Amino acid sequence: SFQTPSEVAQQAVDADVHVVGASSLAAGHRTLVPELIQALKDLGRPDILVIAGGVIPPQDYDFLMTSGVAAVFGPGTRIPVAACDVLDLITVSLARRAAAN
């Protein structure tokens, strides 16, 4: 079932996750993903990474990255490659958080 960006952000904070993945099949990525990122910031967890995937036009990648998305995975992305990329993002994020503390 569909969840609002605020609901997803709250669940991510409650579960203390490292990453939230947003899948876009209906062009909602230009509004819903930035709303999710803002909701995480509003909850005091800007450190939770947001990645996006699905049918996202390549011309929207820069918009999403500028909005704070950590990575975009489009159609044809090989899952093992994406998994390694996400693990690398988590490793960098945790190192930054440790250095800041």
Backbone as CSV, one residue per row, in Angstrom:
resi,resn,N_x,N_y,N_z,CA_x,CA_y,CA_z,C_x,C_y,C_z
1,SER,0.836,-1.188,0.000,0.000,0.000,0.000,0.878,1.248,0.000
2,PHE,0.348,2.317,-0.514,1.083,3.576,-0.605,1.200,4.208,0.776
3,GLN,2.366,4.736,1.064,2.585,5.470,2.310,3.076,6.865,1.961
4,THR,2.707,7.827,2.787,3.163,9.192,2.552,4.637,9.314,2.924
5,PRO,5.322,10.316,2.388,6.713,10.534,2.782,6.872,10.687,4.296
6,SER,5.935,11.350,4.954,6.013,11.522,6.410,5.913,10.192,7.136
7,GLU,5.026,9.310,6.666,4.879,7.991,7.289,6.146,7.161,7.114
8,VAL,6.703,7.194,5.921,7.932,6.440,5.657,9.073,6.976,6.516
9,ALA,9.190,8.287,6.603,10.252,8.891,7.416,10.111,8.473,8.870
10,GLN,8.902,8.503,9.401,8.695,8.120,10.801,9.059,6.656,11.025
11,GLN,8.666,5.783,10.100,9.016,4.365,10.221,10.529,4.169,10.145
12,ALA,11.186,4.914,9.279,12.641,4.805,9.151,13.330,5.225,10.441
13,VAL,12.849,6.304,11.039,13.422,6.781,12.304,13.145,5.770,13.411
14,ASP,11.914,5.282,13.482,11.547,4.314,14.521,12.385,3.044,14.425
15,ALA,12.673,2.609,13.208,13.447,1.383,12.997,14.950,1.641,12.995
16,ASP,15.363,2.906,13.060,16.775,3.296,13.063,17.530,2.693,11.873
17,VAL,16.964,2.868,10.685,17.575,2.311,9.478,18.710,3.208,8.980
18,HIS,19.511,2.658,8.103,20.591,3.420,7.467,20.153,4.018,6.137
19,VAL,19.233,3.319,5.447,18.840,3.707,4.092,17.342,3.493,3.900
20,VAL,16.726,4.396,3.145,15.350,4.210,2.683,15.398,4.196,1.161
21,GLY,14.772,3.188,0.581,14.682,3.107,-0.869,13.304,3.524,-1.332
22,ALA,13.263,4.422,-2.297,11.992,4.874,-2.863,11.914,4.412,-4.311
23,SER,10.855,3.680,-4.625,10.653,3.202,-5.982,9.603,4.055,-6.664
24,SER,9.913,4.515,-7.846,8.990,5.384,-8.575,8.567,4.730,-9.875
25,LEU,7.266,4.503,-10.000,6.733,3.963,-11.239,5.766,4.939,-11.896
26,ALA,5.391,5.994,-11.181,4.356,6.897,-11.688,4.768,8.363,-11.622
27,ALA,6.048,8.630,-11.798,6.571,9.998,-11.854,6.420,10.780,-10.557
28,GLY,6.177,10.110,-9.444,6.074,10.804,-8.170,7.410,11.172,-7.565
29,HIS,8.487,10.714,-8.181,9.815,10.921,-7.608,10.192,12.395,-7.492
30,ARG,9.675,13.245,-8.355,10.060,14.669,-8.319,9.454,15.405,-7.129
31,THR,8.381,14.886,-6.562,7.769,15.528,-5.387,7.915,14.680,-4.139
32,LEU,7.659,13.375,-4.257,7.635,12.521,-3.070,9.017,12.306,-2.460
33,VAL,10.032,12.139,-3.294,11.373,11.884,-2.757,11.924,13.114,-2.026
34,PRO,11.840,14.323,-2.590,12.271,15.495,-1.810,11.461,15.676,-0.517
35,GLU,10.164,15.336,-0.552,9.352,15.415,0.666,9.844,14.417,1.712
36,LEU,10.239,13.226,1.280,10.779,12.219,2.196,12.078,12.718,2.827
37,ILE,12.957,13.277,2.023,14.231,13.795,2.535,13.977,14.908,3.545
38,GLN,13.044,15.797,3.240,12.716,16.880,4.170,12.102,16.334,5.454
39,ALA,11.244,15.329,5.339,10.619,14.734,6.527,11.671,14.100,7.432
40,LEU,12.679,13.456,6.848,13.762,12.881,7.655,14.538,13.990,8.366
41,LYS,14.795,15.084,7.673,15.475,16.229,8.300,14.635,16.788,9.439
42,ASP,13.320,16.919,9.201,12.423,17.459,10.226,12.395,16.586,11.473
43,LEU,12.624,15.284,11.294,12.648,14.356,12.426,14.040,14.249,13.050
44,GLY,14.966,15.072,12.576,16.309,15.078,13.146,17.203,13.961,12.652
45,ARG,16.864,13.372,11.504,17.663,12.264,10.974,18.083,12.481,9.520
46,PRO,18.796,13.577,9.272,19.267,13.800,7.899,20.332,12.791,7.474
47,ASP,20.830,12.009,8.449,21.848,11.003,8.157,21.276,9.756,7.492
48,ILE,19.955,9.560,7.545,19.361,8.403,6.875,19.399,8.664,5.372
49,LEU,20.092,7.787,4.667,20.258,7.948,3.230,18.968,7.597,2.498
50,VAL,18.709,8.297,1.417,17.567,7.988,0.556,18.108,7.647,-0.824
51,ILE,17.704,6.479,-1.315,18.053,6.083,-2.671,16.757,5.963,-3.462
52,ALA,16.849,6.132,-4.759,15.666,6.064,-5.610,15.905,5.085,-6.744
53,GLY,14.828,4.428,-7.134,14.911,3.491,-8.239,13.584,3.396,-8.954
54,GLY,13.599,2.655,-10.037,12.377,2.481,-10.805,12.485,3.167,-12.148
55,VAL,11.339,3.502,-12.687,11.283,4.116,-14.009,11.443,5.626,-13.848
56,ILE,12.692,6.038,-13.718,13.018,7.457,-13.532,13.779,7.917,-14.768
57,PRO,13.265,8.918,-15.464,13.967,9.397,-16.658,15.364,9.910,-16.307
58,PRO,16.348,9.585,-17.127,17.716,10.034,-16.850,17.830,11.544,-16.633
59,GLN,16.981,12.329,-17.279,17.056,13.783,-17.106,16.631,14.224,-15.707
60,ASP,16.018,13.322,-14.926,15.620,13.657,-13.556,16.688,13.293,-12.520
61,TYR,17.729,12.580,-12.930,18.751,12.139,-11.980,19.410,13.324,-11.274
62,ASP,19.809,14.343,-12.032,20.476,15.502,-11.424,19.564,16.198,-10.424
63,PHE,18.286,16.342,-10.774,17.318,16.951,-9.861,17.271,16.173,-8.546
64,LEU,17.199,14.856,-8.634,17.118,14.031,-7.423,18.400,14.130,-6.602
65,MET,19.545,14.086,-7.268,20.817,14.169,-6.548,20.952,15.528,-5.863
66,THR,20.547,16.588,-6.528,20.575,17.923,-5.939,19.615,18.020,-4.760
67,SER,18.532,17.254,-4.823,17.542,17.244,-3.738,18.018,16.459,-2.522
68,GLY,19.129,15.723,-2.676,19.679,14.991,-1.547,19.638,13.485,-1.653
69,VAL,19.221,12.959,-2.793,19.217,11.510,-2.987,20.664,11.027,-3.061
70,ALA,20.948,9.926,-2.378,22.317,9.408,-2.345,22.679,8.651,-3.618
71,ALA,21.684,8.022,-4.260,21.929,7.267,-5.490,20.611,7.048,-6.209
72,VAL,20.709,6.914,-7.529,19.541,6.610,-8.356,19.862,5.355,-9.157
73,PHE,18.953,4.394,-9.100,19.120,3.140,-9.828,17.969,2.994,-10.813
74,GLY,18.286,3.083,-12.094,17.261,3.019,-13.125,17.046,1.611,-13.635
75,PRO,16.169,1.477,-14.623,15.913,0.171,-15.223,17.207,-0.448,-15.743
76,GLY,17.325,-1.745,-15.565,18.511,-2.445,-16.038,19.647,-2.484,-15.038
77,THR,19.471,-1.833,-13.891,20.515,-1.868,-12.866,20.691,-3.302,-12.382
78,ARG,21.917,-3.753,-12.337,22.200,-5.100,-11.829,22.166,-5.058,-10.309
79,ILE,21.376,-5.933,-9.716,21.158,-5.914,-8.270,22.456,-6.067,-7.481
80,PRO,23.359,-6.986,-7.840,24.605,-7.077,-7.058,25.421,-5.782,-7.087
81,VAL,25.419,-5.099,-8.229,26.148,-3.830,-8.339,25.485,-2.781,-7.450
82,ALA,24.153,-2.699,-7.513,23.423,-1.739,-6.676,23.655,-2.034,-5.201
83,ALA,23.643,-3.310,-4.832,23.854,-3.681,-3.430,25.229,-3.226,-2.950
84,CYS,26.250,-3.438,-3.758,27.601,-2.989,-3.389,27.664,-1.468,-3.297
85,ASP,26.995,-0.781,-4.226,26.967,0.684,-4.184,26.317,1.180,-2.892
86,VAL,25.204,0.557,-2.506,24.503,0.973,-1.286,25.366,0.693,-0.058
87,LEU,26.029,-0.453,-0.020,26.922,-0.746,1.111,28.050,0.276,1.192
88,ASP,28.589,0.677,0.047,29.629,1.713,0.035,29.089,3.035,0.584
89,LEU,27.874,3.400,0.180,27.262,4.639,0.681,27.081,4.589,2.195
90,ILE,26.636,3.444,2.703,26.450,3.290,4.151,27.784,3.418,4.868
91,THR,28.819,2.781,4.332,30.145,2.831,4.950,30.651,4.267,5.045
92,VAL,30.505,5.027,3.964,30.942,6.427,3.958,30.117,7.242,4.950
93,SER,28.813,7.013,4.975,27.933,7.747,5.884,28.291,7.475,7.343
94,LEU,28.539,6.211,7.672,28.901,5.862,9.051,30.252,6.462,9.435
95,ALA,31.200,6.477,8.498,32.513,7.065,8.776,32.380,8.565,9.033
96,ARG,31.549,9.246,8.238,31.331,10.684,8.452,30.691,10.940,9.812
97,ARG,29.711,10.114,10.157,29.026,10.291,11.438,30.004,10.063,12.597
98,ALA,30.855,9.050,12.473,31.833,8.765,13.527,32.837,9.909,13.653
99,ALA,33.256,10.467,12.525,34.222,11.569,12.546,33.618,12.826,13.162
100,ALA,32.313,12.996,13.001,31.638,14.187,13.538,31.428,14.096,15.045
101,ASN,31.477,12.886,15.575,31.234,12.704,17.023,32.488,12.651,17.798
